[in-house]
Amino acid sequence: MIDDDFLPDRLQFRALGHLLVKAQNTPWAPTLRESALYEMVYERFVGSARRPWLNELSEHGLVKITSDQFRVGDQVGESSNNVCLTAAGTYYAVSRARLFGDSARTPTDDFPDMIVDAPWAIHSYYSPNEDARAPTGDSFIRFDHNQAAYLSAIDSIDAVAYALTSDNEIGASDPEGRDHALEELRAIRHLLEKREGWATKLISVGWGALGYVMSRFADKPIALLADKAWHALQSILGLR
C-alpha cells in the first residue's frame, strides 16, 4: 500500500515521469532497462548499480523491476533488469500531475517538458469535471455496441467488487475506504446497465474508483483486477 505521506524526491519524480511517457508512447513495450532509466534521470551514463530511490519506489508498489535476458546492445557488467510502472504507479503519477509541475518549477528548471506535461494531459483527459456540461467532442454512446467487450467490463467490475468484499484484511484495516470504493463500483455498474451514456462520465467515475483501488491496495492482487477493469472500460469506449 502506498503510504499517504510518501512524497517522491526529484529523482523519483523524473523516473516516474519517464516511465509514464514510455508506457503511454509504447504501451506494448512499457519497460525501460534499469541502466537506461538511470541515464535518463541523471542525464549521463551512471551504470546499472541499484539506486536506493528505485528500491523505495518498488517497495511502495509504484514500479515493478523484473529480470530479463541480455540483449544485443547491453554492455558488459550491466544489469539486464527492466523497470516499468505498475497500475498503481500510473494512477499515482497521473493523479499527482500538479506535483510534477511544482517539482519542475525550481531555479534549475531541469525537468524535460515531456515528463511535466504528460501527467497533466492524461489527467485532464481521464478526469473531466463531472459537474461541467459534456465538452465539445464528447459522445453520448452505446456501451454495448461490442457485446463481448461490454460483458467483459461488467464481469471485471464485479470481480473487483467481489474481491473487495471477500478480503477480510481490507475490511478490518480500511473499512471506510472499502465501503467508499464499493459504492463507486456500484455507480460504474449502474452506468453500464443503462447501456448508453456520456463517455466522459464513465471515464471520470471509472478512473476515480478503479484508480483508487489500484493505488490504495497496490500490494494486493485486487490492484491487478482493478487494472484489468480499467482497461475493459477503455475498450468499450474505443480507447484501447
C-alpha positions in Angstrom: 0.0 0.0 0.0 1.3 3.5 -0.8 1.8 5.5 2.3 -0.3 8.6 2.4 2.6 10.7 3.5 5.0 9.4 0.8 6.4 12.2 -1.4 8.9 11.3 -4.1 12.1 13.3 -4.4 13.2 15.0 -7.6 15.0 11.9 -8.9 11.9 9.7 -8.3 9.6 12.2 -9.9 11.9 12.2 -13.0 11.9 8.4 -13.1 8.1 8.2 -12.7 7.7 10.8 -15.5 10.0 8.9 -17.9 8.3 5.6 -17.2 4.8 7.2 -17.7 5.8 8.7 -21.1 7.3 5.3 -22.1 4.1 3.5 -21.1 1.9 6.0 -23.0 4.0 6.1 -26.1 4.6 2.4 -26.4 2.0 0.6 -24.3 3.0 -2.7 -26.0 6.6 -2.2 -24.6 6.3 -0.1 -21.4 9.6 -1.1 -19.8 12.9 0.6 -19.7 16.3 -1.0 -19.0 17.3 -0.1 -15.5 20.6 1.4 -16.7 18.7 3.4 -19.4 16.3 4.8 -16.8 19.3 6.0 -14.7 20.8 7.6 -17.7 17.5 9.5 -18.4 17.2 10.6 -14.8 20.8 11.7 -14.3 21.2 12.8 -18.0 24.5 10.9 -18.2 25.6 7.3 -18.1 26.0 6.1 -14.5 25.9 2.3 -14.9 23.2 0.0 -13.5 24.1 -0.3 -9.8 20.8 -0.3 -8.0 19.8 3.1 -6.6 18.1 3.2 -3.2 15.4 5.6 -4.5 14.4 3.0 -7.1 14.1 0.4 -4.4 11.8 2.7 -2.5 9.5 3.2 -5.5 9.4 -0.6 -5.8 8.6 -1.1 -2.1 5.7 1.4 -2.4 4.3 -0.6 -5.3 4.8 2.2 -7.9 7.2 0.4 -10.1 8.0 -3.2 -11.0 11.5 -4.5 -11.5 11.9 -7.7 -13.4 14.9 -9.7 -14.6 15.4 -10.3 -18.3 17.9 -12.0 -20.6 20.8 -10.0 -22.0 20.1 -8.3 -25.3 22.1 -7.0 -28.2 23.5 -3.6 -27.2 23.8 -4.4 -23.5 27.2 -3.5 -22.1 29.4 -5.9 -20.2 28.7 -5.8 -16.5 25.3 -4.1 -16.9 22.2 -5.3 -15.2 19.6 -6.9 -17.5 16.7 -5.7 -15.3 13.7 -4.0 -16.7 11.6 -1.3 -14.9 8.0 -0.3 -15.6 5.2 1.5 -13.8 2.6 -0.7 -12.0 -1.1 0.0 -12.3 -0.8 1.9 -9.0 2.3 3.8 -10.3 0.4 5.0 -13.3 -2.5 6.2 -11.3 -0.2 7.8 -8.7 1.8 9.7 -11.4 -1.3 11.0 -13.2 -3.4 11.8 -10.2 -0.5 13.9 -8.8 0.1 15.9 -12.0 0.3 19.1 -10.0 3.2 17.8 -8.0 5.1 17.1 -11.2 4.6 20.7 -12.2 5.6 22.0 -8.8 8.7 19.9 -8.8 9.8 21.2 -12.1 9.5 24.9 -11.1 12.8 25.3 -9.4 15.8 27.6 -10.0 17.4 24.8 -12.1 14.2 24.0 -14.1 15.8 20.9 -15.3 12.7 18.7 -15.9 12.1 17.8 -19.5 8.8 19.3 -20.7 7.5 15.8 -21.8 7.6 14.4 -18.2 6.0 17.6 -16.8 3.3 17.8 -19.5 2.4 14.1 -19.8 0.7 13.7 -16.4 -1.3 16.9 -16.9 -2.5 15.8 -20.3 -3.5 12.3 -19.2 -5.1 13.6 -16.0 -7.3 16.2 -17.9 -8.4 13.5 -20.3 -9.3 10.8 -17.8 -10.6 13.1 -15.0 -13.0 15.5 -16.6 -15.1 17.8 -14.4 -18.3 15.8 -13.7 -20.3 18.9 -13.0 -19.5 20.5 -16.3 -21.5 20.1 -19.4 -20.3 17.5 -21.8 -17.4 19.1 -23.6 -17.1 19.6 -27.3 -16.1 16.3 -28.8 -17.7 14.2 -26.0 -20.0 11.5 -27.2 -23.3 10.0 -26.0 -22.7 6.4 -26.9 -23.9 2.9 -26.6 -21.7 1.0 -24.2 -22.9 -2.4 -25.5 -22.1 -1.9 -29.2 -19.4 -4.5 -28.8 -21.2 -7.1 -26.7 -18.2 -9.1 -25.8 -16.3 -6.1 -24.5 -19.4 -4.8 -22.7 -19.9 -8.1 -20.8 -16.2 -8.3 -20.1 -16.4 -4.8 -18.5 -19.3 -5.8 -16.3 -17.6 -9.0 -15.2 -14.4 -7.1 -14.5 -16.2 -4.6 -12.3 -18.0 -7.4 -10.5 -14.6 -9.2 -9.9 -13.2 -6.1 -8.2 -16.3 -5.7 -6.0 -16.2 -9.3 -5.0 -12.5 -9.2 -4.2 -13.1 -6.1 -2.0 -16.0 -7.7 -0.2 -14.2 -11.0 0.3 -10.9 -9.7 1.6 -11.3 -9.6 5.4 -7.9 -7.9 5.8 -9.0 -4.9 3.8 -12.3 -4.9 5.6 -10.6 -4.8 9.0 -7.8 -2.3 8.2 -9.7 0.2 6.0 -13.5 -0.4 6.2 -14.4 3.2 5.2 -12.1 3.1 2.1 -13.5 -0.3 1.2 -17.1 0.9 1.5 -16.4 4.0 -0.5 -14.8 2.0 -3.3 -17.7 -0.4 -3.3 -20.2 2.5 -3.6 -18.3 3.9 -6.6 -18.1 0.4 -8.2 -21.9 0.2 -7.9 -22.1 3.6 -9.6 -20.0 2.3 -12.5 -22.1 -0.8 -12.8 -25.3 1.3 -12.8 -23.9 3.4 -15.6 -23.1 0.3 -17.6 -26.5 -1.2 -17.0 -28.1 1.8 -18.7 -26.2 0.6 -21.8 -25.7 4.2 -23.0 -24.4 7.5 -21.7 -21.7 10.2 -21.9 -18.3 8.8 -22.4 -16.6 11.3 -20.1 -19.0 10.4 -17.3 -17.9 6.7 -17.4 -14.3 7.7 -17.7 -14.4 10.0 -14.8 -16.2 7.6 -12.4 -14.2 4.7 -13.6 -10.9 6.5 -13.2 -11.7 7.7 -9.7 -12.9 4.3 -8.4 -10.5 1.9 -10.1 -7.5 4.3 -9.8 -8.2 4.5 -6.0 -8.2 0.7 -5.7 -5.0 0.4 -7.7 -3.3 3.0 -5.6 -4.7 2.1 -2.1 -4.2 -1.6 -2.4 -1.1 -1.7 -4.7 0.4 -4.6 -2.8 -2.6 -6.9 -3.3 -3.9 -8.9 -6.2 -7.0 -6.7 -6.3 -4.9 -4.0 -7.9 -4.4 -6.2 -10.9 -8.1 -6.8 -11.1 -8.8 -3.1 -11.0 -6.2 -2.5 -13.7 -8.0 -5.1 -15.9 -11.3 -3.5 -15.2 -10.0 0.0 -16.2 -8.7 -1.5 -19.5 -12.1 -3.1 -20.1 -13.9 0.2 -19.6 -11.5 1.9 -22.1 -12.1 -0.9 -24.5 -15.9 -0.3 -24.7 -15.2 3.4 -25.3 -12.8 2.6 -28.1 -9.8 4.0 -26.2 -7.8 0.8 -26.4 
